[in-house]
């Protein structure tokens, strides 16, 4: 009976999951139309507050916003069901793409139809980096934090580069108390015990992954895959634009553990732009590609592991932090840290643009550079939806 009461709401969530194109900003616009204007499930002020709150957390921001809409309407169970309905269509399609690339005529699709999808994907990232630069780089301190993040990301080869940079950026920006004023009154203490499940999974995943690697477990790849994606979902600030370079470094650049080539990776990164739903659904594609050599059953398992592990931290963090949000926002240190963290995120995005383009354009390819620049121009100076841009480059690959 309780579920029946929410059928109309869940149907709206499904409509959103099938029609929300274009990344977090466009997702928010779509949520405003469906959940505020059409159905009044939430007020405009509440939606904007939720969107501001999730910017302070790692993970998939648009997924966290819609999860909180479900939480406010029906508690934890409805929030979880909302998230599942939201991510399922995109994850199924991206998981299916991992089979398409592996089991059909690779020569035709990879080298012809999909050939401009790769530089187009880099163009999407370059445009996101430029937009983020305009928003977050406001003075010299953030500019130099960004430049440092660019250099270290390009030169660094460790998976700990990203979390270390985020930590350092947050610490550096806290040395100043001029840019963000203190709140009046003494902040109330925060009860951090609600984070035990998130931290326990993070710890156990890390320990089991290391044991699997050292002892060469037969099923070490699925175990490592869960740890990698759970770590990504726990540490990614800045959405899909930062998640994609983190995955690229982990699964393409690191030669000892290279599970797929740059072309396949960027095909997935490009195609996810054409689908409705969260950009984080690329995890289903990468998970399937990583385990594809173990057979179709494990490839499906890889898609499932990728989807669950990447979104689980977002779910746990947002549901644990939101009840204490009114207390948390009294701590000005959080806001000061975000200034440095955002600057690091922009640096990572610029570095990823460089690394991704050089990986697909060696030797240098003028047609790839033109495709990249054309993507940026279409995104910046036209109102063409991203799915149509993807279709355009698929047609160009087929015709040229």
RAFENVEN-V701649 format. One record per residue. N is the residue number from 1. RES is the residue in one small letter. PHI is phi in whole degrees, -180 to 180 (999 if undefined). PSI is psi as a letter, one per 40 degrees, with the letter a starting at -180 (* if undefined). Layout:
[[N;RES;PHI;PSI] [N;RES;PHI;PSI]]
//
This chain:
[[1;x;999;d] [2;x;-65;d] [3;x;-65;d] [4;x;-58;d] [5;x;-63;d] [6;x;-109;e] [7;x;-59;d] [8;x;-62;d] [9;x;-63;d] [10;x;-66;d] [11;x;-65;d] [12;x;-65;d] [13;x;-62;d] [14;x;-64;d] [15;x;-59;d] [16;x;-61;d] [17;x;-66;d] [18;x;-96;e] [19;x;-129;e] [20;x;-91;g] [21;x;-102;i] [22;x;97;e] [23;x;92;i] [24;x;-55;d] [25;x;-64;d] [26;x;-71;d] [27;x;-60;d] [28;x;-64;d] [29;x;-61;d] [30;x;-66;d] [31;x;-63;d] [32;x;-61;d] [33;x;-68;d] [34;x;-78;d] [35;x;-95;d] [36;x;-104;d] [37;x;-77;d] [38;x;-77;d] [39;x;-119;e] [40;x;58;f] [41;x;-73;d] [42;x;-155;i] [43;x;-82;i] [44;x;-62;d] [45;x;-64;d] [46;x;-65;d] [47;x;-62;d] [48;x;-67;d] [49;x;-67;d] [50;x;-62;d] [51;x;-65;d] [52;x;-66;d] [53;x;-63;d] [54;x;-69;e] [55;x;-67;e] [56;x;-84;e] [57;x;-110;i] [58;x;-73;i] [59;x;115;a] [60;x;-85;h] [61;x;-65;d] [62;x;-66;d] [63;x;-68;d] [64;x;-70;d] [65;x;-63;d] [66;x;-69;d] [67;x;-63;d] [68;x;-69;d] [69;x;-62;d] [70;x;-64;d] [71;x;-64;d] [72;x;-69;d] [73;x;-86;d] [74;x;-147;e] [75;x;84;a] [76;x;-65;d] [77;x;-66;d] [78;x;-72;d] [79;x;-62;d] [80;x;-65;d] [81;x;-65;d] [82;x;-60;d] [83;x;-62;d] [84;x;-62;d] [85;x;-65;d] [86;x;-66;d] [87;x;-91;d] [88;x;-61;d] [89;x;-59;d] [90;x;-65;d] [91;x;-67;d] [92;x;-64;d] [93;x;-66;d] [94;x;-70;d] [95;x;-64;d] [96;x;-63;d] [97;x;-62;d] [98;x;-64;d] [99;x;-79;d] [100;x;-58;d] [101;x;-67;d] [102;x;-95;d] [103;x;-112;e] [104;x;-109;a] [105;x;-65;g] [106;x;-62;d] [107;x;-60;d] [108;x;-68;d] [109;x;-76;d] [110;x;-73;d] [111;x;-96;e] [112;x;-124;c] [113;x;-60;d] [114;x;-92;e] [115;x;-68;d] [116;x;-92;e] [117;x;-66;d] [118;x;-66;d] [119;x;-65;d] [120;x;-62;d] [121;x;-61;d] [122;x;-66;d] [123;x;-63;d] [124;x;-59;d] [125;x;-67;d] [126;x;-62;d] [127;x;-65;d] [128;x;-62;d] [129;x;-63;d] [130;x;-65;d] [131;x;-63;d] [132;x;-66;d] [133;x;-60;d] [134;x;-65;d] [135;x;-84;d] [136;x;-104;d] [137;x;-95;g] [138;x;-114;e] [139;x;-159;a] [140;x;-62;d] [141;x;-59;d] [142;x;-69;d] [143;x;-63;d] [144;x;-72;d] [145;x;-62;d] [146;x;-62;d] [147;x;-61;d] [148;x;-61;d] [149;x;-66;d] [150;x;-60;d] [151;x;-64;d] [152;x;-67;d] [153;x;-65;d] [154;x;-68;d] [155;x;-87;d] [156;x;-75;i] [157;x;-123;e] [158;x;-94;i] [159;x;-67;e] [160;x;-89;e] [161;x;-59;d] [162;x;-66;d] [163;x;-63;d] [164;x;-65;d] [165;x;-64;d] [166;x;-62;d] [167;x;-64;d] [168;x;-63;d] [169;x;-60;d] [170;x;-65;d] [171;x;-69;d] [172;x;-60;d] [173;x;-70;e] [174;x;-85;e] [175;x;-72;e] [176;x;-108;h] [177;x;-116;e] [178;x;-92;d] [179;x;-78;d] [180;x;-128;h] [181;x;-70;i] [182;x;-72;i] [183;x;-78;i] [184;x;-79;h] [185;x;96;i] [186;x;-83;h] [187;x;-61;i] [188;x;-79;i] [189;x;-66;i] [190;x;-107;h] [191;x;-88;h] [192;x;-88;e] [193;x;-65;d] [194;x;-67;e] [195;x;-88;e] [196;x;-60;d] [197;x;-68;d] [198;x;-58;d] [199;x;-69;d] [200;x;-64;d] [201;x;-63;d] [202;x;-59;d] [203;x;-67;d] [204;x;-64;d] [205;x;-62;d] [206;x;-65;d] [207;x;-65;d] [208;x;-64;d] [209;x;-63;d] [210;x;-69;d] [211;x;-63;d] [212;x;-63;d] [213;x;-70;d] [214;x;-67;d] [215;x;-90;e] [216;x;53;f] [217;x;-59;i] [218;x;-62;d] [219;x;-104;f] [220;x;-66;d] [221;x;-64;d] [222;x;-62;d] [223;x;-65;d] [224;x;-62;d] [225;x;-62;d] [226;x;-61;d] [227;x;-63;d] [228;x;-58;d] [229;x;-73;d] [230;x;-65;d] [231;x;-65;d] [232;x;-58;d] [233;x;-64;d] [234;x;-86;d] [235;x;-120;e] [236;x;-80;h] [237;x;-101;h] [238;x;109;e] [239;x;76;a] [240;x;-62;d] [241;x;-63;d] [242;x;-98;d] [243;x;-60;d] [244;x;-60;d] [245;x;-65;d] [246;x;-64;d] [247;x;-67;d] [248;x;-61;d] [249;x;-65;d] [250;x;-71;d] [251;x;-108;e] [252;x;-121;d] [253;x;-74;d] [254;x;-75;h] [255;x;-62;d] [256;x;-70;d] [257;x;-126;f] [258;x;-73;h] [259;x;-103;e] [260;x;-155;i] [261;x;-84;i] [262;x;-62;d] [263;x;-63;d] [264;x;-62;d] [265;x;-59;d] [266;x;-73;d] [267;x;-62;d] [268;x;-63;d] [269;x;-65;d] [270;x;-78;d] [271;x;-67;d] [272;x;-65;d] [273;x;-71;d] [274;x;-90;e] [275;x;-104;i] [276;x;-74;i] [277;x;101;a] [278;x;-74;i] [279;x;-62;d] [280;x;-62;e] [281;x;-65;e] [282;x;-60;d] [283;x;-61;d] [284;x;-65;d] [285;x;-66;d] [286;x;-63;d] [287;x;-60;d] [288;x;-65;d] [289;x;-66;d] [290;x;-65;d] [291;x;-101;e] [292;x;-65;d] [293;x;-75;e] [294;x;-95;e] [295;x;107;i] [296;x;-58;d] [297;x;-63;d] [298;x;-72;d] [299;x;-65;d] [300;x;-62;d] [301;x;-60;d] [302;x;-62;d] [303;x;-61;d] [304;x;-68;d] [305;x;-60;d] [306;x;-58;d] [307;x;-66;d] [308;x;-68;d] [309;x;-67;d] [310;x;-78;d] [311;x;-95;d] [312;x;-60;d] [313;x;-60;d] [314;x;-59;d] [315;x;-64;d] [316;x;-65;d] [317;x;-65;d] [318;x;-69;d] [319;x;-76;d] [320;x;-84;d] [321;x;-84;d] [322;x;-60;d] [323;x;-62;d] [324;x;-108;e] [325;x;-60;d] [326;x;-63;d] [327;x;-80;d] [328;x;-62;d] [329;x;-72;e] [330;x;-77;e] [331;x;-89;h] [332;x;-64;d] [333;x;-59;d] [334;x;-64;d] [335;x;-69;d] [336;x;-65;d] [337;x;-63;d] [338;x;-62;d] [339;x;-62;d] [340;x;-71;d] [341;x;-62;d] [342;x;-62;d] [343;x;-64;d] [344;x;-63;d] [345;x;-58;d] [346;x;-63;d] [347;x;-62;d] [348;x;-63;d] [349;x;-67;d] [350;x;-65;d] [351;x;-63;d] [352;x;-64;d] [353;x;-59;d] [354;x;-65;d] [355;x;-65;d] [356;x;-67;d] [357;x;-67;d] [358;x;-66;d] [359;x;-73;d] [360;x;-101;e] [361;x;-119;f] [362;x;-130;h] [363;x;-70;i] [364;x;-57;h] [365;x;-124;h] [366;x;-64;d] [367;x;-65;d] [368;x;-68;d] [369;x;-65;d] [370;x;-63;d] [371;x;-63;d] [372;x;-62;d] [373;x;-66;d] [374;x;-64;d] [375;x;-60;d] [376;x;-61;d] [377;x;-64;d] [378;x;-63;d] [379;x;-71;d] [380;x;-87;d] [381;x;-122;e] [382;x;-131;i] [383;x;-108;f] [384;x;-68;h] [385;x;-61;i] [386;x;-58;d] [387;x;-59;d] [388;x;-72;d] [389;x;-66;d] [390;x;-63;d] [391;x;-61;d] [392;x;-57;d] [393;x;-73;d] [394;x;-65;d] [395;x;-65;d] [396;x;-62;d] [397;x;-66;d] [398;x;-75;d] [399;x;-86;d] [400;x;-87;*]]
//
